[in-house]
Each structure stands twice: as C-alpha cells, then as structure tokens.
Amino acid sequence: MQNKKRSLTGDRPTGRLHIGHYFGSLQNRVKMQEDDSIERFVMIADVQALTDNFNNPQKVRDNVYQVLLDYLSVGIDPEKTTIFLQSMIPELAELTVYYSNLVTLARLERNPTVKTEIAQKRELFGESVTYGFLGYPVSQAADITAFEGELVPVGEDQLPLIEQCREIVRKFNSIYGETLKEPKAVLSSNKRIKGLDGNEKMGKSLGNAIYLSDSEEEITKKVMGALTDPGRIRKDDLGNPDVCMVAYYHELFSKDEIKTVCEECRAGKRGCVDCKKQLAKNIIEELRPIREKRKYYEERPELLEKILKDGTKKAQEIAKETMRKVKESMKLNYFEE
C-alpha cells in the first residue's frame, strides 16, 4: 500500500443516484478498480448532505443506504474500493475547524461552485446562507487530506473546490511544515448529462432525472414525456435531432442505432412516439442488470451494514494517523506518550 496513490470521491446522500451520475462518475469509478496502483476510497458524505437538509436528518439517513445500493448495483466492489461514512470519522470535523482558520470569508464567497449552488438554493436560504453551507469547501478539504487523497475524480464544475483545497494545503504546509499532500483533480472524460427537459443539468431537485433504480414503467413514463424538437408538429415533418432530448439520450443508450435514428428524424420518416418507445426499451435493457443487482443487496440488509462498518473502520484508522501528523505539526500533541 505504501507505493499506491489514493483516490477519494463520493456523493451527498440526498436521494437515489441517476443516469447523470452513472455516465458522469460511477462508470469511471468502476473502471478505476482495474488499476492496482490506486487505493480507492468512496465517501458517503452525510455530513455535507446536512448543510441543506439539516431539518430533515431522517431523509439523509435513509438515503445513505439508497446511495450504497446504487454503488453496489453498478459494480463498485467493496473488496476493491473502500466505502465509508463521513459522519463516523470525527477527525474530519476536527480538521475542518483547523482549516477554517486558513481561509477567509471573502474567499469562500468568491468560490464559483459555492456561488452557483447558493443561487440554486435561494428558495431554501433566502438571504441568510448558513455557515455550514458556505464553509463546505473547507469540510471537503478535510475529507480529501484526511485520507491523503492525491487523486480526486471530479467534473469541471467541481474544480474550484479542489483548487480551494490545494490553497488550504499550501497555507497549512507553509505555516506548520510539510505535512499534507496536495491533491490533483482527475477530470472525467464524460460530459455532464442533460435532463429530460433539456436543462443543462440532470438533478434530483429538478424532476428531470431517470434513476438507476427506476422501474420499467417509470422509465417509460419519463421518456414519453421527454422534450422533443419543438418545431416538429406532425409525424412527417422534418425533424432536428440536435434540439431533441430523445435523440440526445439515443446517443447514450442506442449507439448502434443513432445514425439511423437521426437520418430518419431529419427526413421526417420517424415519429416521435415510436422513437421514444425505442429509447425507453433500450434504457430499460441497459439498466436491467443494475436493477437486478440492486434487488440482490436490498434483500440482504445485514450485508449492507457489514460493508459500511468494514469500510468505515478502515477509513477511521487512516484518518487517525493523518490527525496524529497534523497535531504534531501544529504543536497540539499534548500528553503524547
């Protein structure tokens, strides 16, 4: 393990995971398991989920297991990837406090990712953003550095958060001595997946997502309501697949048929209803093994508990060692034997 680099990634348990997560990050996490030079950690970030769900802790707790089920169903193997709970690592909260002295309020307010998310959640916060939400990049820096995460797979929208972590690491090391490892963002080659309504982002709160655990009936209903070319009124009108979400999803789920789909659409030889039915069928078939594997784990709650406990125990041991180094550097190692 000494020669291995560590990667850290994770998700906030605010709901089940959808195909945006699948194409955007989950497939990459599964593929990374083939690389024996990397020690992989995946965190279920329940503490960060409380930054905007503080008034509904039961929702967060329930979704911890929904996210875990989604991880396992897509092929994240607990024998190859350590899955752990953020809230069960007290060192993360302690590191967050220490790091909070190293970043200014103005710097947090300038973070583009934070600014965007605050704007999206204006209905929740009004004009009063909580300290916890504004400061979550500091908490994220604690998550990464506690496990000496050198590789952090992220989407482009998360780059400002990684840069903020790097700034905190550099400042800590300049004051207290070389202690922490500076992480490197690993950009996903997959693009962000648009929503069924054409929104640039597929999101749980936007109501435009297909979930990995959706039933066949739910998938069909959602696809039949997807946005198509608004300029196409009749079945034989010439269509424009470039502005059609159904064609967009065919590119993801119907790669062998996409050329025919687009040609027939442009020629007015493909009706939208039939096109949607074909897409729904293809999505159902691709997600079928995922749903079946999810059912296997749903029927074994004791196994889910064991996976979380074992992964969290391993993560705790690593975080304790990092904290030992941090306290030694900060002259906080009182009564050390």
ROFIZA-317998 format. One line per field, with one value per residue: residue number from 1; x negated, y negated, z negated of N, C-alpha, C, O in turn. Coordinates in pm, whole numbers. Each point is the difference from the previous one (the first is absolute). Layout:
BEGIN
i	c(NUM|...)
n.u	c(X|...)
n.v	c(Y|...)
n.w	c(Z|...)
ca.u	c(X|...)
ca.v	c(Y|...)
ca.w	c(Z|...)
c.u	c(X|...)
c.v	c(Y|...)
c.w	c(Z|...)
o.u	c(X|...)
o.v	c(Y|...)
o.w	c(Z|...)
***
This chain:
BEGIN
i	c(1|2|3|4|5|6|7|8|9|10|11|12|13|14|15|16|17|18|19|20|21|22|23|24|25|26|27|28|29|30|31|32|33|34|35|36|37|38|39|40|41|42|43|44|45|46|47|48|49|50|51|52|53|54|55|56|57|58|59|60|61|62|63|64|65|66|67|68|69|70|71|72|73|74|75|76|77|78|79|80|81|82|83|84|85|86|87|88|89|90|91|92|93|94|95|96|97|98|99|100|101|102|103|104|105|106|107|108|109|110|111|112|113|114|115|116|117|118|119|120|121|122|123|124|125|126|127|128|129|130|131|132|133|134|135|136|137|138|139|140|141|142|143|144|145|146|147|148|149|150|151|152|153|154|155|156|157|158|159|160|161|162|163|164|165|166|167|168|169|170|171|172|173|174|175|176|177|178|179|180|181|182|183|184|185|186|187|188|189|190|191|192|193|194|195|196|197|198|199|200|201|202|203|204|205|206|207|208|209|210|211|212|213|214|215|216|217|218|219|220|221|222|223|224|225|226|227|228|229|230|231|232|233|234|235|236|237|238|239|240|241|242|243|244|245|246|247|248|249|250|251|252|253|254|255|256|257|258|259|260|261|262|263|264|265|266|267|268|269|270|271|272|273|274|275|276|277|278|279|280|281|282|283|284|285|286|287|288|289|290|291|292|293|294|295|296|297|298|299|300|301|302|303|304|305|306|307|308|309|310|311|312|313|314|315|316|317|318|319|320|321|322|323|324|325|326|327|328|329|330|331|332|333|334|335|336|337)
n.u	c(-81|-171|4|125|72|-10|152|29|142|128|110|90|-24|-33|-137|202|-109|-108|167|128|137|204|149|145|139|223|89|25|189|185|44|91|212|35|72|-137|10|196|-67|132|26|134|-2|48|21|-27|-220|-128|15|-151|-169|46|-132|-91|107|-187|-17|211|58|-68|113|194|-21|-2|194|110|-72|50|209|35|-55|120|167|-94|26|137|-214|175|42|157|210|-161|134|5|-1|109|216|-42|18|-11|-112|166|111|-95|9|195|13|-88|118|138|-152|60|196|-58|61|-155|-158|47|-28|-219|18|-147|-166|-172|-163|-148|-170|-169|-143|-157|-170|-9|53|-186|-147|89|74|138|-181|73|-6|178|188|51|73|191|-9|103|223|69|-15|172|188|0|25|219|84|-38|194|-93|117|8|69|-72|183|60|197|-89|3|193|146|7|107|224|85|28|188|192|42|73|221|147|20|145|209|126|-8|-200|198|53|153|-170|198|52|24|169|-108|200|-33|61|119|-12|70|32|85|121|-57|-163|114|-74|177|-143|217|-141|-160|-143|-54|-221|74|-192|180|-186|73|-65|206|52|111|-121|-100|118|57|-163|-32|148|-107|-102|-165|188|-43|-105|-200|-46|81|-82|166|164|69|-44|-109|45|-101|-38|197|-111|164|177|24|89|224|104|-16|174|201|-49|-147|88|100|-179|-150|16|-88|-224|-104|14|-154|-216|-13|-40|-205|-39|127|107|203|28|5|195|158|-33|67|218|74|-34|149|200|-2|10|206|49|-164|30|144|-79|-142|99|89|-154|-67|122|-63|-142|202|56|102|219|142|48|156|216|110|66|183|201|63|76|216|138|5|130|222|45|0|186|173|-24|47|214|89|-43|118|192|-138|88|-219|190|-149|-113|131)
n.v	c(120|116|199|75|-5|-192|164|-211|157|-124|92|-173|59|-72|173|67|194|-182|-12|-145|72|67|-141|-85|151|6|-104|-222|-65|0|-176|-170|72|-109|-191|152|-127|101|-165|176|-219|139|-216|117|-132|168|30|105|219|43|28|190|114|-208|-89|66|-34|-44|-215|-156|-28|-111|-224|-18|33|-194|-154|29|-49|-217|-74|50|-147|-183|68|-146|22|83|145|-106|26|-148|160|-220|53|-131|51|155|-184|103|181|134|118|193|182|110|129|205|165|74|125|189|-10|-115|-153|-158|76|-8|-197|7|106|20|133|-88|-106|132|87|-144|-30|162|-69|-110|154|110|-65|24|-129|168|-101|208|-23|93|-128|-171|80|-4|-211|-134|-31|-143|-217|-72|-64|-198|-198|-26|-55|-206|-110|188|184|-182|212|-116|-89|-20|110|200|-47|-104|162|74|-126|21|174|-19|-111|115|125|-102|-43|160|67|-137|76|153|-106|43|-91|-206|165|-54|-75|209|-203|128|-118|-61|218|74|22|-224|125|1|-204|120|-114|157|67|-210|-54|175|-51|42|-156|104|167|-20|82|65|69|-28|-146|-156|-53|217|81|63|200|190|57|102|221|131|11|179|-120|-88|118|-167|42|143|-60|-35|151|-91|-70|-175|196|-64|158|-143|19|174|-56|-33|-183|-178|12|-102|-224|-58|-54|-183|59|186|-96|-25|152|212|47|0|194|172|-12|49|223|-28|83|-195|181|-195|4|-13|-211|-108|37|-107|-214|-49|32|-170|-167|21|-21|-209|-89|90|-8|-189|-7|89|-127|-147|80|24|-184|-43|147|-165|-15|215|71|-41|123|205|12|-22|180|163|-35|33|215|94|-30|138|208|26|32|210|152|19|115|219|81|54|185|183|47|106|179|137|8|-113|-53|-133|177)
n.w	c(0|-88|104|-168|214|-116|5|71|-75|133|-175|112|-215|211|36|72|17|81|150|-114|-163|69|94|-151|-95|2|177|-26|-103|126|131|-118|14|193|-93|92|185|52|-138|40|49|-116|63|-186|183|-149|-29|152|-37|-160|146|110|-145|-13|177|106|-222|-62|34|-148|-191|10|-10|-223|-109|-27|-148|-217|-61|-47|-205|-184|-28|-91|-214|-99|65|-114|167|121|-69|-48|-80|50|-220|145|23|156|129|-200|69|68|-155|-65|130|-18|-182|0|99|-161|-109|107|-112|182|-153|-44|-143|-217|-101|-51|-196|169|-67|-117|112|106|-116|-24|173|14|-131|195|155|68|158|204|-167|-55|88|43|-224|-101|12|-136|-197|120|77|-149|3|158|-62|-127|105|107|-104|-41|203|-85|-41|74|-53|132|-24|178|-97|214|10|52|217|52|50|212|153|-8|112|221|58|6|181|188|5|59|213|105|-37|109|197|93|53|74|17|139|-74|60|92|-74|158|-82|43|-204|188|-21|-173|223|-48|-146|-187|-5|-182|-28|-124|7|-18|-172|-32|138|-139|-24|-197|100|-116|-124|-154|146|-75|18|-178|-179|9|-30|-209|-116|28|-106|-198|92|-94|90|184|-108|94|-165|200|208|4|129|-203|135|-17|-209|123|168|107|85|-143|133|128|-106|-37|173|-16|-130|85|119|-158|-93|-176|-131|60|-75|-201|-19|50|-143|-163|32|-19|-220|-36|-102|-28|-28|97|223|78|-24|155|195|19|27|210|144|-7|100|223|81|5|201|154|118|174|193|121|136|190|161|110|183|157|61|-96|-23|187|26|-124|78|161|-61|-77|139|128|-98|-12|188|56|-109|82|181|-21|-67|165|125|-83|33|205|45|-90|119|184|-53|14|156|49|-40|-159|139|41)
ca.u	c(81|-82|-31|123|66|137|102|117|115|118|127|87|120|122|97|-55|-87|66|-90|-102|-109|-51|-91|-94|-103|3|-70|-143|-41|-6|-116|-121|-27|-91|-135|-53|-91|81|82|120|94|122|62|140|-20|125|-14|21|142|74|-14|127|107|-16|131|59|-108|44|-16|-142|-31|58|-67|-131|12|36|-124|-81|59|-35|-142|-19|74|-71|-124|-104|-27|-59|-129|-98|23|46|118|10|92|-68|33|-62|-143|-4|-116|39|54|-111|-80|78|-20|-137|-11|85|-85|-93|72|82|140|6|-46|109|109|-43|-10|106|91|85|90|103|89|79|104|98|72|47|132|-22|-73|38|-121|-82|-70|-57|-146|-35|3|-106|-130|-20|-129|-99|29|-43|-146|-28|28|-104|-133|-1|-35|-114|50|-78|80|141|79|109|43|-57|64|-58|-141|-28|-8|-131|-100|7|-68|-145|-42|-4|-116|-124|-11|-30|-139|-90|0|-30|-96|54|77|113|-21|84|75|8|131|0|124|69|8|143|63|119|119|114|125|104|66|-94|-87|-141|-36|100|-10|106|97|57|106|-27|-99|32|-81|-50|92|136|62|23|114|-44|-89|83|79|-88|-47|111|19|-124|8|-40|-16|124|44|60|140|58|-92|-87|-80|-145|-40|-138|-44|-94|73|94|-59|12|-120|-114|-13|-33|-146|-53|53|29|-116|1|115|13|-8|131|96|-14|31|145|61|-21|77|142|43|2|90|-56|50|-75|-138|-6|20|-127|-97|37|-37|-146|-40|43|-90|-134|5|55|-93|-19|117|-3|-103|52|97|-79|-49|115|48|-104|-36|-113|-120|-20|-53|-138|-83|-21|-81|-137|-62|-17|-108|-127|-16|-30|-141|-83|24|-68|-142|-16|19|-121|-101|46|-15|-143|-47|62|-39|119|-12|-18|11|-31|-95)
ca.v	c(-120|-118|-58|-29|-130|14|-84|-22|-61|31|-64|-40|85|-80|73|106|-47|8|32|-104|51|124|-34|-104|38|138|88|-21|61|144|24|-22|118|84|-56|44|-99|-99|44|-79|-27|-68|-49|-44|-127|-32|-129|-105|2|-74|-146|-53|89|7|14|129|99|135|11|25|134|98|-7|62|137|-7|-26|121|97|-41|31|144|50|-31|77|-40|122|-35|66|-78|-142|-20|-86|-36|-107|-122|-40|91|-32|-127|-79|-91|-121|-69|-64|-111|-113|-51|-61|-120|-116|-23|-52|-116|-1|-55|102|97|-62|-13|131|6|112|-36|-108|60|84|-90|-57|105|33|-125|24|61|-88|-141|-81|43|125|52|14|134|11|-85|55|141|28|26|137|88|6|94|134|42|9|99|129|-28|22|-70|-4|-27|-4|-99|-67|-134|-94|18|-42|-105|58|66|-106|-55|98|-14|-123|28|87|-79|-92|80|45|-116|-43|106|96|92|104|46|21|-85|89|-32|33|87|-34|106|-20|-2|-131|-7|47|-92|54|35|-123|-82|-73|37|91|93|-14|58|-102|-61|86|32|106|143|61|134|96|-16|118|-10|-90|-138|-41|-23|-121|-116|-17|-47|-141|-73|-111|28|-119|-79|-45|113|10|124|115|-1|-123|21|-24|-41|75|-80|-69|100|75|143|31|-16|123|110|2|67|135|68|-37|71|-42|-146|-54|21|-84|-140|-12|13|-118|-114|24|7|139|61|-68|-22|100|124|-26|3|139|70|-47|55|142|11|-40|107|115|-31|-12|121|67|-87|18|136|4|-81|84|98|-64|-44|115|38|-120|27|-14|-145|-50|47|-74|-135|7|38|-111|-114|34|-22|-145|-58|25|-90|-137|-17|-19|-135|-94|5|-83|-140|-53|-13|-119|-119|-5|30|140|1|127|112|91)
ca.w	c(0|-15|131|71|-17|-46|63|-85|63|-78|33|-111|4|2|80|83|108|130|112|7|-83|62|109|-41|-97|-49|94|-18|-127|23|86|-79|-81|75|-17|-129|-57|-72|-112|25|-109|39|-122|-2|-72|-69|-70|100|38|-102|17|49|-44|-145|-64|37|-14|36|146|26|-48|93|129|-11|49|142|74|-10|92|137|19|16|117|125|6|-94|-77|-129|-14|76|-30|-138|-11|-141|-40|-43|-137|-97|-7|-75|40|108|-64|-66|106|54|-92|18|133|8|-31|111|118|-38|40|136|94|13|75|141|63|103|-24|-113|44|85|-80|-86|87|26|-124|-58|-58|-132|-91|6|1|-113|26|-124|-9|44|145|56|-34|32|65|-103|-40|108|-9|-108|51|95|-62|-107|57|88|135|103|122|-32|124|-8|122|12|-91|-134|0|-99|-134|-12|-9|-135|-84|24|-68|-144|-24|13|-113|-118|8|-13|-141|-96|54|99|-70|80|143|84|90|143|57|117|70|70|146|34|-16|-86|70|-7|-52|98|41|74|-93|13|-108|-53|-144|-83|-39|120|52|140|-4|1|-106|28|-61|54|59|145|22|-27|110|119|-21|5|138|82|-27|27|96|138|85|-12|131|73|-42|54|4|118|6|-11|-139|-30|-118|-80|-107|-54|-110|29|79|-92|-80|91|12|-118|-19|127|83|129|79|-3|136|63|-73|42|143|17|-61|91|123|-33|13|-134|-91|-133|-94|24|-36|-147|-43|26|-99|-130|3|-10|-135|-90|16|-53|-145|-61|-92|-117|-86|-55|-103|-111|-70|-77|-122|-78|-77|-95|-76|-89|81|16|-128|-12|96|-54|-122|34|72|-91|-93|70|19|-131|-33|82|-46|-129|26|54|-110|-82|67|-4|-136|-27|72|-59|-143|-79|-45|-146|-73|87|-66)
c.u	c(-86|-26|125|45|143|91|117|109|122|123|73|127|129|110|-68|-85|68|-101|-103|-121|-68|-102|-108|-110|-2|-72|-151|-50|-13|-125|-131|-37|-95|-146|-53|-95|73|78|123|87|120|77|148|5|127|-8|22|145|84|-12|126|116|-3|133|69|-106|41|-13|-144|-36|54|-77|-143|6|44|-125|-90|52|-34|-147|-20|64|-73|-136|-114|-14|-65|-132|-111|6|56|115|20|94|-77|22|-66|-150|-14|-118|33|54|-112|-88|72|-18|-138|-13|80|-78|-88|67|93|144|13|-40|108|113|-33|-2|115|101|97|100|116|101|85|114|110|88|53|136|-13|-59|55|-128|-98|-59|-65|-153|-43|-4|-113|-137|-24|-125|-112|17|-48|-152|-43|21|-116|-133|-7|-43|-117|39|-77|77|146|78|119|43|-55|58|-58|-146|-29|-11|-134|-110|0|-69|-152|-54|-14|-121|-129|-18|-35|-148|-99|-11|-57|-104|69|66|104|-38|97|71|-3|138|-19|133|59|4|145|59|116|123|116|124|99|69|-91|-90|-142|-44|118|-14|119|110|71|111|-20|-97|62|-94|-40|96|143|51|16|112|-42|-90|82|78|-87|-48|111|28|-122|21|-49|-14|131|54|68|141|61|-108|-96|-73|-148|-44|-145|-46|-96|70|101|-68|9|-120|-125|-21|-24|-152|-65|38|23|-112|1|109|6|-6|134|105|-4|38|151|73|-9|85|151|56|10|92|-58|44|-77|-146|-18|16|-128|-105|30|-41|-151|-51|33|-97|-139|-1|49|-100|-25|116|-2|-103|44|97|-71|-44|114|50|-100|-47|-119|-133|-32|-64|-147|-93|-30|-91|-146|-74|-28|-113|-136|-28|-37|-148|-92|15|-69|-149|-28|14|-120|-109|36|-22|-147|-55|51|-33|120|-4|-33|15|-28|-107|-104)
c.v	c(-127|-69|-38|-144|24|-93|-12|-67|37|-76|-38|84|-82|67|111|-59|26|23|-109|40|119|-32|-99|46|149|96|-13|65|151|33|-16|121|97|-44|33|-100|-105|68|-92|-13|-75|-35|-33|-120|-45|-131|-115|-3|-79|-151|-62|96|16|22|132|110|141|23|34|143|107|5|52|141|5|-20|123|107|-34|29|147|51|-30|70|-52|113|-37|71|-78|-148|-12|-101|-33|-118|-120|-30|87|-20|-133|-89|-100|-131|-80|-72|-120|-124|-61|-75|-130|-127|-42|-55|-111|17|-48|104|106|-56|-15|135|18|112|-32|-107|56|79|-84|-60|103|29|-125|17|59|-100|-142|-82|43|138|49|7|135|13|-81|64|143|29|29|143|98|13|97|144|52|24|103|136|-12|30|-82|-15|-17|-10|-95|-44|-142|-99|8|-47|-113|53|69|-104|-63|94|-12|-125|23|86|-80|-93|76|38|-115|-47|107|101|100|120|64|16|-86|87|-49|43|89|-21|122|-32|-9|-137|8|38|-96|70|29|-124|-93|-85|51|100|90|-2|57|-102|-61|85|42|117|139|65|142|107|-13|131|-20|-98|-146|-52|-35|-131|-125|-27|-54|-148|-86|-106|44|-132|-81|-46|109|25|133|107|-7|-132|35|-39|-45|71|-78|-72|93|81|150|46|-6|127|123|10|73|148|77|-27|67|-51|-150|-61|11|-90|-143|-19|6|-120|-120|13|7|140|72|-82|-9|108|131|-16|9|143|81|-39|60|146|16|-37|111|118|-28|-5|128|69|-81|17|137|12|-78|83|103|-60|-49|112|46|-122|21|-13|-148|-59|37|-77|-139|1|29|-114|-118|27|-23|-148|-68|13|-95|-144|-27|-24|-138|-104|-2|-90|-148|-60|-16|-126|-127|-17|24|143|6|142|121|85|48)
c.w	c(0|133|79|-24|-43|80|-96|82|-84|45|-128|7|-12|83|77|113|135|112|23|-83|68|109|-44|-92|-34|93|-15|-129|14|83|-77|-84|69|-19|-139|-64|-84|-111|-4|-125|57|-128|23|-93|-70|-78|97|47|-99|16|57|-27|-152|-74|34|-7|38|150|34|-41|95|131|-4|61|146|86|-3|96|145|30|33|128|131|7|-86|-102|-132|-29|70|-32|-141|0|-147|-22|-56|-148|-106|-11|-73|37|110|-56|-65|102|58|-87|20|134|10|-33|118|125|-45|48|144|104|22|85|148|73|99|-25|-113|41|83|-84|-95|81|26|-122|-70|-68|-140|-98|-8|11|-110|26|-129|9|55|150|64|-22|43|84|-101|-51|105|2|-109|47|85|-71|-111|50|98|145|102|129|-37|132|-16|139|1|-100|-141|-9|-100|-142|-22|-12|-139|-100|15|-69|-150|-34|5|-119|-128|0|-18|-145|-93|48|92|-67|91|147|78|103|145|50|123|70|71|149|45|-26|-97|81|-22|-52|112|56|79|-88|10|-106|-35|-151|-74|-27|121|62|144|15|16|-101|37|-51|50|60|151|29|-21|112|124|-13|12|142|89|-23|29|108|138|76|-3|134|81|-52|44|15|118|20|-10|-141|-12|-128|-90|-115|-67|-109|23|83|-86|-81|86|17|-117|-5|130|100|137|93|21|141|71|-64|52|147|22|-58|95|126|-26|11|-134|-89|-140|-99|16|-43|-152|-51|18|-104|-137|-10|-19|-139|-99|7|-57|-153|-69|-94|-127|-97|-67|-112|-123|-84|-87|-133|-88|-91|-105|-80|-93|76|23|-125|-14|93|-52|-122|32|70|-91|-100|64|17|-131|-35|77|-47|-133|20|58|-111|-94|58|-9|-138|-39|67|-64|-149|-91|-54|-149|-54|88|-63|100)
o.u	c(47|-12|-10|-16|62|-36|33|-23|-12|-3|-13|63|66|108|-123|19|77|-120|-103|-113|-122|-111|-111|-111|-108|-72|-73|-110|-93|-70|-96|-116|-55|-92|44|-44|-62|62|-14|22|-15|31|35|-8|64|102|70|51|105|75|30|108|41|2|116|-34|-83|-33|-26|-68|-70|-20|-57|-88|-35|-15|-60|-79|-30|-33|-64|-53|15|-67|-112|95|-111|-73|-118|-97|98|-18|6|37|-82|-94|-7|-69|-1|6|-65|-31|0|-40|-64|-14|-14|-61|-34|41|-63|-65|65|28|79|58|21|59|90|-10|116|120|119|118|115|120|115|113|118|114|25|29|82|46|-20|-86|-104|62|-60|-57|-101|-88|-69|-89|-100|-47|-93|-98|-52|-54|-98|-81|-46|-64|-108|-57|-29|-75|14|-24|55|-1|82|-68|-51|-69|18|-60|-104|-74|-57|-94|-106|-67|-73|-111|-96|-68|-86|-111|-83|-68|-108|-103|-81|-37|121|-67|17|-87|118|-65|-25|43|-87|104|-70|17|29|-33|52|16|31|10|-17|55|40|-90|-22|-103|113|-108|112|119|97|70|97|-73|113|-122|71|4|89|-76|-18|-7|40|12|-23|4|43|-4|-25|63|-1|86|-107|15|102|117|49|18|63|-119|-116|-62|-38|34|-78|30|-20|-66|93|-105|-81|-59|-92|-114|-58|-53|-109|-79|33|25|-41|-3|88|70|47|84|105|64|54|102|99|39|79|120|22|-24|-74|-78|-44|-60|-99|-69|-35|-73|-91|-52|-44|-90|-80|-37|-60|-97|-3|37|-24|-21|36|25|-29|-3|44|14|-12|50|26|-115|-74|-101|-116|-92|-82|-111|-114|-89|-90|-115|-106|-75|-91|-113|-80|-61|-98|-99|-49|-60|-99|-77|-37|-65|-86|-51|-37|-78|-69|51|6|102|-102|76|42|-104|-89)
o.v	c(-106|-122|-51|-54|99|-114|95|-101|75|-73|66|6|2|-55|13|-116|95|15|24|-17|16|54|0|-52|57|89|99|57|60|97|74|15|90|73|-59|20|-89|105|-120|97|-95|88|-68|13|-97|-67|-96|-106|-52|-75|-116|-15|102|50|21|60|79|111|87|70|95|107|30|40|93|64|36|66|89|47|35|90|75|-4|49|34|-55|-40|18|-72|66|-115|91|-71|15|-37|-39|78|-104|-122|-104|-108|-123|-114|-101|-111|-122|-107|-87|-110|-105|-17|10|79|55|7|45|71|-9|3|-2|-19|28|7|-39|-10|35|-11|-35|43|2|-65|-28|-9|-68|28|-62|102|-79|14|11|65|49|-13|60|113|75|72|107|107|73|88|113|103|55|81|91|63|-122|-93|79|-105|17|24|-47|-91|-91|4|4|-56|-8|17|-35|-45|4|2|-45|-25|15|-17|-45|-16|18|-55|-29|91|19|90|122|-71|-10|70|-117|112|-25|48|76|-116|-38|-65|108|-43|-39|123|-44|4|-111|-66|120|66|-46|23|3|32|-74|-45|26|8|24|-6|69|111|69|77|-110|-77|-88|-115|-103|-79|-99|-115|-84|-65|-119|14|59|-108|46|-38|-24|38|70|-29|40|-21|96|-108|13|-47|36|-39|-46|60|76|104|81|46|98|110|57|84|119|-38|-61|25|-49|-97|-95|-58|-57|-99|-80|-43|-70|-100|16|17|121|-119|88|41|59|93|54|40|83|85|48|44|87|64|34|57|88|40|9|33|57|10|13|65|38|-4|30|62|0|-25|96|-42|-94|-38|-39|-81|-82|-36|-46|-84|-65|-30|-63|-92|-53|-46|-93|-93|-50|-73|-111|-82|-64|-96|-105|-74|-84|-112|-93|-73|-102|-90|-54|53|55|81|112|-49|77)
o.w	c(42|5|111|-109|37|30|-72|67|-97|99|-103|106|-104|16|-3|37|16|-27|64|43|-6|-1|53|7|-15|-47|6|-3|-54|-29|25|-41|-63|37|-99|-113|-58|20|-21|-73|77|-80|96|-122|42|-18|-33|37|36|-63|-30|57|-54|-112|-36|102|45|44|83|75|33|57|105|75|72|104|101|67|80|109|100|65|96|104|12|-71|0|-91|-29|19|-34|37|-83|93|-90|-70|-116|-65|66|-18|12|50|4|-21|32|51|8|6|81|38|-4|103|-104|91|78|109|112|82|83|123|-40|23|10|-37|-17|22|-27|-49|5|13|-120|-100|-88|-114|-100|83|-18|-31|-72|108|69|56|90|84|-39|-2|30|-21|-32|30|16|-31|-17|21|-26|-74|78|75|5|78|-77|64|-91|100|-101|-45|-81|-108|-66|-81|-109|-77|-52|-92|-99|-55|-63|-99|-86|-50|-79|-101|-56|-40|-87|-74|-7|-52|2|51|-33|77|28|-23|83|-46|66|39|113|-100|-29|114|-113|1|113|110|35|51|18|16|-17|-53|50|4|-17|91|70|99|-40|15|73|52|-50|59|51|96|76|40|63|94|61|44|86|85|-31|87|13|-57|50|10|110|-115|-80|4|-13|103|-67|-48|94|-110|-116|-97|-67|23|-55|-27|15|-16|-47|14|15|-42|-5|114|99|120|70|27|63|69|31|35|77|54|23|60|93|22|-6|-23|-43|-86|-99|-53|-49|-94|-84|-50|-68|-103|-76|-53|-87|-103|-62|-63|-123|-112|-106|-121|-117|-102|-113|-123|-111|-105|-123|-110|-72|13|-27|-58|-3|9|-43|-38|7|-12|-53|-32|10|-35|-64|-19|-1|-53|-55|-9|-22|-71|-35|-5|-53|-73|-25|-12|-71|-62|-1|-66|-110|-45|-41|54|-31|-44|-35)
***
